Amino acid sequence: MIKKVHKTLLIYAVITIAFAVWMAFYDDHSIAIHRELDLEISNLKSSKKTLTSNISAVLHQIETLKNPDSLEKYAREEFFYKAEDEIIYIIDSTTINSLAE
């Protein structure tokens, strides 16, 4: 009787261990897949954080550029726009540094 109980417990133990190994490594919901998905989630969250800050910066810039004076200043600084009667001299900082030496 005791031998039969021991054999039954051994069978249950082997089945339980086999099931645990199967669930941990081979199943569609395995630990490795969950780990990979968790890593992807953390990467996506950091990307979301970066993109959200970029969006807020762009929205702030859009609000600033709604003012005509700010728009003109931005166009002059970024695209070197000028009025018809103006002359613009562009001086490179490397030129100033070489003249100072």
Summary of the structure (lengths in Angstrom):
residues: 101
radius of gyration: 33.9
end to end distance: 100.5
largest distance: 109.9
contacts: 181
relative contact order: 0.04
helix: 79%
strand: 0%
